[in-house]
Amino acid sequence: MAWIITKYLLTAGMVVFISEIAKRSDRLGGFIAALPLMTLLTLVWLYVEKQPEDKISNHAYYTFWYVIPTLPMFLLFPYLLPKIGFWMTIGMCIVTTVICFGLFALLMKGFGINLL
């Protein structure tokens, strides 16, 4: 149980750290958020918990493919925010990301990469 609490605290701490940096500097906050810190932390957790190498490797592999369809959201968000407000923008970004992911998964299936 202590291990799970430690994982939660360290992982949540990363999110709080990034949001605090972003309050002070848009650029630095964006840069740190763009780093694959959560993915690296997840890979460490999997390794420390003695998961098989293929599971760890697959996590990194699928993370690469899952990041690509999320990228349009980062351009859509600043465009929509002043027009429709924060919560509607969040909602539209989620819907857009789900649609992009579905289309991307269909496209990649044609190349033999099964994301769903």
VEXVO-986895 format. One record per residue (C-alpha): x, y, z. Coordinates in steps of 0.001 Angstrom, whole numbers, padded with zeros to 6 digits, always signed. Example, Ala and Ser with C-alpha at 12.3 -4.5 7.8 and 13.67 -1.06 7.14 Angstrom:
residues 2
+012300-004500+007800+013670-001060+007140
end
This chain:
residues 116
+000000+000000+000000+002857+002386+000808+004260+001795-002681+000977+002814-004348+000743+005947-002197+004336+006819-003128+003514+006370-006818+000446+008588-006516+002323+011310-004641+005260+011399-007050+003047+011301-010123+000668+013961-008785+003680+015996-007733+004806+016097-011353+001463+017551-012453+001505+020151-009673+005128+021048-010482+004330+021576-014169+001227+023666-013434+003194+025848-010996+005933+026420-013581+003282+027220-016226+001827+029932-013951+005161+031709-014045+006254+031044-017621+004062+029957-020525+007045+028828-022570+008849+026926-019831+005610+025340-018614+004773+024235-022146+008286+022913-022678+008242+020860-019470+004710+019605-020186+005826+018519-023674+008598+016377-022232+007535+012771-021894+007914+012918-018112+004780+010902-017346+005730+008264-019885+009235+007996-018449+007821+007794-014949+005411+005064-016078+008279+003133-017656+010194+003406-014376+007156+002181-012404+006743-000785-014757+010446-001635-014471+010563-001276-010675+007473-003483-010424+009349-006129-012432+007065-006120-015451+008347-008074-018469+010533-006152-020899+008061-006702-023729+005309-005014-021680+007581-002034-020968+008659-001868-024594+005060-002100-025827+004070+000752-023545+006661+003037-025149+005715+001830-028650+001986+002451-028247+002552+005767-026476+004334+006986-029619+001372+006096-031808-001197+007477-029348+000530+010871-029112+000206+011629-032824-003609+011989-032956-003558+014226-029855-001427+016896-031525-004266+018755-033332-005801+019488-029914-002854+021708-029030-003559+023920-032049-007334+023833-031647-007298+024826-027958-005771+028326-028319-007983+028987-031356-011253+028030-029618-010565+029339-026100-011293+033034-026762-014311+032127-028905-016265+029608-026788-014735+029643-023291-012691+027176-021302-015104+024282-020656-016560+024208-024162-013025+024327-025545-012024+021382-023333-015082+019468-024547-014387+020222-028203-010751+019215-027770-011787+015889-026244-014260+015212-029066-011693+016230-031688-009036+014011-030118-011386+011006-030035-012290+011550-033698-008638+012023-034693-007694+008909-032767-010405+006837-034473-009401+008049-037926-005716+007565-037165-006347+004030-035875-008195+003187-039115-005349+004642-041167-002679+002758-039225-004605-000482-039483-003900-000318-043211-000197-000422-042340-000587-003370-039987-000486-001327-036778-003486-002173-034568-004197+000594-032093-007690-000453-031050
end
